Amino acid sequence: MDANGRRRVFVPALSLMIVLSSCSGAESGPARSTPMAATGAASLATSAPAAKVTREQAGQALRRYLMTDDVLRAGGELRMALEIVRDGQTPLSTAAYRSSDLEPTRYTWGEPTLFVPRLDRAPYWFTAVVERREGDETRQALLTLVKEDDEGHWQLSFASLLFPGAELPEIALDAEGYATALATRDERIAISPQLMAPLHATVAEEGAKGFSAALIAPGAHTTGYSSEIAERRRQARHDGLNYDSIFGATSSPVFGLRTRDGGGLVQYALTRTTTLTAKVPSAPWIEVPKAARWAVGDSAAVAKELRLVETHQYASVVPKSDSRRAADVIAFDGAVTRVTGR
């Protein structure tokens, strides 16, 4: 029992080793394909070199990750959970465990569709599209795993959820079923992968009137943020508070896959930092959102300043460079990952 009377499930190291060993024992067979993988294949005959990471190895790595993640969630093992994630998934995993009193949500997963780039050197990575079930809710998740070098182990770097009704673009596959990774400065698509995050951040802050608004389609997670910020700023002034919310690119890697129509699927992260400050000593206390109270000792309000940092992960479909279409954000996931108050 823990301090609150709840029963805690402990996962000893031996149990985790058994999980990994059993998963390794099931790795001899190839990863199964799905209709999405078949219809998304572009028969691009190439004389490409042998893949350093095969589709079978990617399937094994994904199964190992998902099984290990479930065992660690069942036991509330945050320290060990942080060993199988990296980049934006590190603060997101920390928040998932700490905000739930070390009882993070557990998921069940469907059969994945794998998009494995034919990379010739580390770091290696691949993306999986897989159905994620939580109770009665089912969403399509994009998971990207990374291996830093030949001797390293696979870690989850990126995870996002397709918007309801959004469709994943057809990924270009070669004759052997391997995808093509986009260079960060690829100029054959309308927005090179390295520019997606900063442009998205600009649209989120400036809205439909910003200089880059025409490059990214309007929506709740693009121009909608600007409208939300303006409304919250007006309300804060009425309450005697200063309000600001700033979006920024992160140091997390950006992942891009060539699509069958010559465009790209780009995955990237943003941070959102929101600050509320009392303008005068008589201003009311600042309410801490319920989703953020875990980070400030369950305090419902602070007196002078509240700062919330969110980690966001997005996937966008970017058209080819000679297209007049805007990039379209099709997936998002994120959470409050740091809070300070005084």
N, C-alpha and C positions, 0 to 999 in steps of 0.2 A: 504493500500500500504506500502511496505517496503522502505528502503533507496534507493534501485535500481529501484523503480517504479514497482516492481512485486507485484501482489496481493497475500496476505498471507491468508491462511485459518486457522482460529483459532478453536481449539477444546476445548470447555469448559469442566470442570469436569463433569457436568451433562450429556453431550453427551456421554462421555466415560462410565458413569454409565449405560446409556441406552443400549449401545452396550453390555456391560458385562451382563446386566440383560436379554437381549433378547437372548444372547448366552446360558445363564444358563437355560432359558426356553426351549431350544431345546435339553436339555441334557438327557431327559428321555429315548430316544431310544438308542439302541446299536449302536456302530460304525459299519459301513458297511464293509464287507470284499471285497477283490479284488482277481482276479485269482492268483496274485503273492502270496498272503497269503495262498491260498489253496494249491498250488503246493509246497510251501516251508515248509509245515507242515510235521514234522516227528511224527508219532504216537507213542509217548513214554509214555506208561502208567506208571503213578507214583502215589505214595500215598502222594504227596506234600501237605503241608498245604494250606489253603485258601490264595489267593493273597491279600496283603495289598493294592495294587493298581490294580484295575480291568482293563480289556481292555476297558470297557465302560467308566470308569473314565479317562483313558488316552486319549480316543477319544474326550471326553468333554474338557479336558485341552488343547489339540492341537487346536481344533476349537476356543476356547476362545483366545488362544495366537494369532493365525493368524488373527482373526477379530480385536483384539485390536491393533496389530502391524500395520495393514492397516490404521486404524483410526488415529493413531499417526503419521504415515508417511504422510498422507494427510494433517495434520496440522503442520508438522515440529516440533513436540513436543519432542525434544531431551531429556529433563529432565525426562519426563514421560517414554520415550522409554527405558531409562537406568534402570527403575524399573522392567522391564519384561525380562531382560537379565542378564547374569553373566559370569564369567570366560573369555574365549577368545572373547565371543560375546560382552563384554563391550567395549573394544577398537575398535572392528570392527564396532559396531553400531555408536559409536562416530564419527569415520571416515566417515561412510556412510552419516551421517547428515551434518557434517561440510564441507566435500569436495563438497557437492552439494548446499551449501548456504541454508541449512535446507529444501531442496526439494529432499529427498532420493527417489530412485527408488521404485515404487510400483509394486507388483506382483499379479498374480492370481494363484490359487492353484487347483490341481486336487484332486482326492479322495485318501486318504492316506492308506498305509499298515502299521499296527502297530506291533512293536515287543516289548512286555512288559515283562520284567523279573519278575519272581516270587520272589520278595524280601521280607524278613521277618522283616527288620528294615530300618530306614532312614539312609542316604539320599535315596530317591526313584528316579528312572529315567526310561525313555523309549525312544525308537528310532522310528521315523516315516520315511518312504520312500514315497515321494510325488512329483508329477510333478509340477514344478515351471515354470510359463510362464511369459516372459517379451517381450512384443511386439510379433514378429514372432518367437522368440527363445524359445524353450522348453527344460528344463533340468530336470533330476531326482535329487532331493535334499534329503540329509540325515539330519534330524533335531532331536536333542536329548534334551529333556527337563528334568529338575531336580527340585525336591522339597526337601529342606534341612531337614525338619522335618514335623511331623504330622500337625502342625499348620501353616506351611509356604505356600507360593503360588508357582505355577509352573513358572520357568524361562527357557529361551532358553540358553543352555550352549554351544552347538556345532551345526554348520551348514556347510555342505560341499556339493559339486556337483560331481556326478559321471562323469568320463571322457566319452566323446562320444564313444559308442561302448563297454564300460565296463559293465560287468554283476555283479549284486549283488549275492553273494553266497546264497545258500538255508540255512536259519536259522533253527536250530533244535527247534521244538515246541513240547510241551507235549500234552497229550490227550485233554487238555482243551484249547490249543492254546497259552500257555504261553512260553516265551523264557527262556533261561538259561544264567544268567550273569556269565562272567568269573572273577575269582579272579585276582587281579593285579599281583600276583606271580604264576599264573597257569602255570605249567610246562608240561601240556599235549599237549600244542601247541609249535611249533618250537621256537617262540620268545614270552616270557611271555609279557602280555600287558604293564607292567611298563617299559620294555626295548625297546619297539618299537620306542618311540620318540628319545632317545639318540642314538640308532643305526641308525635311519633314518638321524639324524643330522650328524653323522660320515660319512655315505655314501655320503651325499650331499657335504661335504667338501673335502673328500679324493677321491671320485670317484671310478672307477672300480679297481684301484690298492690298495684300502684300505683293512684293515684286515677283515672288516665286509661286504664287497661288495657282497660276495656270499650269504649272508643271505636275501638280499632285491633285487628284480629284477631291472635291469637297466631301465632307462626311463628319460624323461625330468625333472621330479620332484624328481629324486634320483641322479644317477650318472651324469645326464645332468647338474645339478647345478655346479658340480666341473669343467666341461668343460667351462661353462659360466664364472665362476670366473677366471679361468686361462686366458681366452681371454680378459676379462675386465682389469685384472691386467696388461697384456702386453700393452694394449692401454693406460692405465693410466700412466705407466712409460714413454711411448712415449710423453705424454702430460705434463710431469713434475709433476705427482701426485702419491701419494701412495694410493693403493686400498686394502681393505680387506673386506671380507664378512663372517660372522660367524653365524652358526645355533646353536640353543640350545633348550633343552626341557623347558617346562614351569611348573608352579604350577597348571595348570588346571587339572581337573580330567581326567582319561583315562577310556573309556567305552569299554567293550568287551562282545560280544555275541557268544555263541557256535554255530558253523555251523553244518549242517547235516552230513558232512563227518568227524567230529571230530576236525576240525580246529576252527578258530575264526575270527570274524570281529572286528577289533580294531579301535577305534576312538581316536585321540589324537591331540595335538597342538604343534607347534614349533614357535620359533621366528627366524627371520633373521635380523641381524644387519650389515648394509653395511656402511663403512666409506671411504670417499675420503678426502685426506689431501694434501695441497700444499707442495711440497718438498722444493721449494725455493721461495723467495719473488716475483720473476719474473714469476712464474707459472700462467697460465691463470685462470680466474675465473672458479669456478666449477658450472656447470649447474645443476639446480634443476629439476628433472623429472616433467613433467606437472601434473602427478597424485599425486605429493607430495606438490605442491606449495600452496595448501590451508593451510598447517600447518606453513608456513613461510611468511604469509602476501602476498602471490602471487609473491614473489621474484623469478626472473628467474635464478639468480645465486648468489653464495656466494663467498667470497674472500679466506678464509683460510681452512675451514673444513665443510663438509656436512656429517651428520649421519642420515641414514634412518633405521627405525625399522618397520619390517613387522610382522604381526600376520598371521600364516598359520594354517589351520585345515585340517587334512588328515584322510582318512579311508583306512585301508589296510586289505587284506585277508591273514591270516597267516595259513599255513598248520599244520596238527597235528605233534607231536614231532618226530615220526618215518618216516616222509616224507623227501625226498631229494629235494623237491621243495623250491624255495625261496618265501618269502612273496611278495605280489604284491600290490602296491599302486593303488587304484581304484578311489579315490575321492580326490578333493582338492578345497579349496576356501581360499582366503586371500586378504590382502590389506596392503598398507602403513598405519600405525597407529600412528607413532610419527616421527617428523622430527626436527632436530636442525641444525643450521648453524651459521657460524660466519665469 
